Amino acid sequence: MTAPVETTVTVRPGVRLWTERRGDPRAPALLLVMGAGEPGLSWPEPLVDRFAAHHQVIRYDHRDTGASTRAFDQAPYPLAELAEDAVRVLDALGVDRAHVLGLSMGGILTQLLLADHPDRLRTTSLWSTFALSTTPLRREDGTTTPVEQLPGPDEELMGWLGGLVPQPDLEAELDQRVEKWRRMNPGPLPLDAGDFRAREERIIAHGGRWDASSAHALADQSGLLRTELLAANTVPTLVIEAPADPVVPPVHARHLAQVVGATRLVTIPGLGHAPVRRALDPIADAVLAHTLA
């Protein structure tokens, strides 16, 4: 397999993002868009390698994560601007159209791409994310549920996450991060603490610091709804349902599959919000079946 190539690209004045390309540069590109506060290295290596056997895989650090520019405190930006960053990453790397996989907040950004830049997309895959739509959920019995009445994230978990602060030493910080992923994975699939600890060690070494930014949580979230544009979508879209996700309850995957055009739904049994090792092959199988169809 071709060795990974790391570059830093400018997406707007004063903002530079770390990127990595892996796989055959002649293969169709697959852009990986991570969740809030998470850098590109949060994508598990075995998953990236599976994808890179068929695609030129591109992952990158959002602003205020990893080795990318941290400037939110000096120049706040709306969350929607992170979707434009993804387009500029493709521009900088000379990619006209790409498959895109978005996880959590990355799924929000991918929906913005579906609505605002469909010409740049081959397919999209949405994993553990909320719909940018005001259309109610239709249930099997014919009743509907307004979006505002759908269940939100687990309140106890969100309260615990909201209380996290950087720890005074590396080992304590790693303990806290592993515990975060454990709480995000309450389902039957086991979480290998050693895997997650090693990954977090790489992330900290990569960024050179372990004080995580709260920029994405503080960013202006207005103007995100794309109800009509998503309903009219024609880009083939896969929705990945995580039945044990405490952050994005699984009903939201079914809602996504209803309100976004050209979608199909796949369920990964036991999956929570953490990409645990036992789930990686089923996720890769589902995404590759979609992108290679």
N, C-alpha and C positions, 0 to 999 in steps of 0.2 A: 504494500500500500504506500502511496506517496506520502512523504513526511509532511506533517502540519506546517503551514506557513503563517507566521504571525505578522500583522502589520497594524499600524495606527492610522486611522483616517480622520480627516476633519469633516464634521457634519454641519458646522456653522462656525462663524468666527469665535475663537476662544474655546471651542468644544471639540475635543478629540476622543475617539473611541477606539479601544483595543479590539481587534478582530483576529479570528483564526480561521483558516481554510484547510480542510482535510479531504482527501480523496482525489479522484481524477479531475483535473480542472476542466476537462472537456465534457464531463458528465453534467446533466441538469442539476442546477443548484438547489439545495435545501437549506433555507434560512431558519435557524433556531432562535426563538424569541422567549427569553426567560421571564420569570415573575418579578414582583416588586422587591427591590432591594437585593436581588440576586445577580451575580455576574455570570458570564458565559460558562465559566468552569463549573457552575452548578449542574450543567448537563452531564450525566454520568458517562464516563469514558466508554464503557461497553456499548452504551446506546449510540454514542457518536460513531464508534467504529462500525456498528451494524449498518448505520445509515451511509457511512463513507464507502462501503463496499459497492454502493449503487449510485451515489450522488457526490457532487462537490458540496461538502457540508460547511456551512458558514455559521459560526457562533460569535457573539460579540458581548462586550460589557456595556450595559446601559450607562448613561451618565450617572455619576455619583455611586458607581459600583466598581469593584475590581481595579484595573489599571487605567480606567477612563477618567476624564476630567470630573473633578468634584467642584461644582460652582453654584449649587442651588442657593446657598445662603447669601451669595452676592448677587445672583441673577436668577430668581425663581422662574420656573417655566410651567406651563400647563401640562397635564399628563398626556394630552393628545399629541404634544410635540415629540414624544418618544416614538410614536408611530412614524412620523416624518424622518426621525433618525434612522429607522430601519430602511426606508427608501433611499436615504443618502448613503447608507452602507452599501446597498446594492449598486448605486451609481458609482461609488468610489472603487468598487471591485470589478466594475465592468460587466455587471450582470443585468441583462435586460428583463428577464422573467424568472421567477423562482417558485418552487414549492415552499410553503411556510408552515412551521409547526409552532404554535404558541401555547405556553403553559401559564395558567393563572392570569396575572396581569398581562402576560405575553399574549394570552388569548383575547383580551380586550384590545390590545394593539393590533392583533391580526384582524379582528373584525373591522377596525378602522381602515386597515389596508383593503379589505374586501369592499368596503363602501366607497372609499376615496381613491383607491389606486388599483382597481381590478385588472387593468391592463398589464400590471407588473407581476401578476400571479399565475402560476400553473394550477396549483391546488392549494388548499389550506387544510390544516388540522387544528382543532380547538380542544384543548385538554384542561379540564377543571376550571371553567371560567363562567362568568355571568354574561347574559345576552344584553347587547346595547339596543334593546327594543322595549317598547311599551305595550306590545301585543300580549294579551293574557295567555296563560297556559290552558290548552284544551285537554280535559281529562277524558278517559275512555267512556265514562257514563254521559258524556255530552255537556257536562258543566264546565265552567271556566273559572280560573283563579287569576285575579289581577296580579301584576308583577310585584306590587308592593306587599302582597300577602304571601308571597313565596318565602320559604324559610331562609334565614340568613346564616352567616357563620356561627359556629358554636360560641356562645357568649363567654363561657368559662375559659376556653382556649384563647379567644381574642383578648380577654382581660389579662391573661398570663403573658401573652405576647407583648401587650402594651406596656407591661412593667419591666421588660428586658432592658438592661443597661450593659455597656461593655464591662467585662470583668478585668480585675487588676493584673492578672497574669494569664499567659497563653493557655495553660492547662485548664484553668477555670473557665475560660472563654470557650474552649473546645467542648468541655462538659456541657455547658449551657446550650451550645448549638446542637449537639447530639440530642439533648433532651427536647429541644424545639422540634426536631424532625420526628422524634418518637411520639410526641403528642399529636403531630400531624398525620400519624400513621396508626390509628387505633384499630384497624381491621385485622383480619387473620393472617395477612402476609407478613412474615417476620422482617424486622428492620435489623440489618447487620450494623451494629454500632461502630465496628472497626472500619467498615466501608465509609460511613458518613464522617467519621473522625478524620480519616486520611484525606477525604475530599475537602473538608473544611481547612485542614492544614495547608493543602495546596492553594486554596482560595486566599487564605491570609498571606501566604508567601508571595502569591501573584500580585496582590494589591499593596503589600508592604505595610498593612495596618489591619486592626481588627475592630475598629470603631465603626460599626455599620451606620450608614446614613439613613435618616428618616425622610429623605427628599421625596420619594415616590408616594409616601403616605400623606405628605403635606401638599403635594402638587394639586393645583386647581383641577377638579374633575368635572367642571361644567362643559357643556357642548359635546358630550360623548354620544348621545343617542343618535342612532342611524336606522330607525325602524323601517322606513319605506325602502331605503337603499338595500338593507339586508334582506328584506322580503323579496326583492327583485334580483338577488344575487344569482349568477349563473356559473360562478367558479366552483368546480367540484370541491365539496367541503366535508370533512370527516369530523364528527363530534365524538370525543372519547369520554365515556361515563366512568367515574370513579365511585363505586357504591359506598365506600367507607371513608369518604372525604369529609372531614369536619369543618373545612373552610368553605367549600362550595358544595352544598348538599346535592346529591345526585339528581334531584328533580330538575335542577337547572340545565343539565345536559339534555334532558327531554324537551325542556323549553327551547333551548338553542336549536335543536333539530327541527322544531316546529316553525320557528320564526325566521330562520335563515334559509333562503332558497338553495336548492341543489345540494342538500345535506343527506348524509346517512349516519346512523348512530351505531357505535360499537361499545360494548361493556367489557371492562377488564375486571373480572371477579376479584374481590378483596382489595382493590386499589384504593389507597387514601390519597392525601395530598403530597406525600413523599414518594419520589421515584425509587422505590426499593428494588433490590436486585432481582427478586423473584418475578417482578412485574415487567422488567425491561424487555425480555424477549416477546411477550404478548403485545407490548406497546409497539415495538419495532415491527413485528409481523403486521399489525393493523395499519400502521402508517405506510409501510413499504407496499403493502397490497393496494393502498390508495394512490400513492405517488407513481407506482409502476404500472398501473392499470392501462 
